[in-house]
Amino acid sequence: MTNQTTNTPKWFPFTIIGINLLALVIIGHGNGLYNLESLYTRHPEESSKTEENEEIQEVKTEAPNRISYSEAEMFMRKRFQTLGQSLVEGRTIDLNGTSLHTFISNDLRTGYMCISTVSEYELDVLAADCGPASQKLMEWNSLVN
């Protein structure tokens, strides 16, 4: 027999060990290993969706302090006074199960009117839309009727 040398690099055995360790790190999880069946049947997204749904249920069961119409009206009257406006009318509108306290005001300097909304969850203005009185009155009437 002739003595033949192979072209196998000296680091070859370490590469095999490294690949095996990498496979264990990828397949291994926490304190144990997944079996092959669980790799194909368990989806991490499903467990995170379940946890997310449980968190949503917890949020829904907590009853937040709701802002009453009278609280929202007092808040808006102070705000309108600061801005040089006067409250014309206000209503609570149900929008997909959420109450929105809506107000229409008149700007005493410009003659414009503004429609403002306050959520039942936070005593702050969600939105305000101002414009010519005739336009805002039509929008207000379609909104509240």
Buried (B, 14 or more C-beta within 10 A) or exposed (E): EEEEEEEEEEEEEEEEEEEEEEEEEEEEEEEEEBEEEEEEEEEEEEEEEEEEEEEEEEEEEEEEEEBEBEBBBEBBBEBBEEBEBEBBEBBBEEEEEEBBBBBBBBBEEEEBBBBBBBBBEEBEBEEEEBEEBEEBBEBBEEBBE
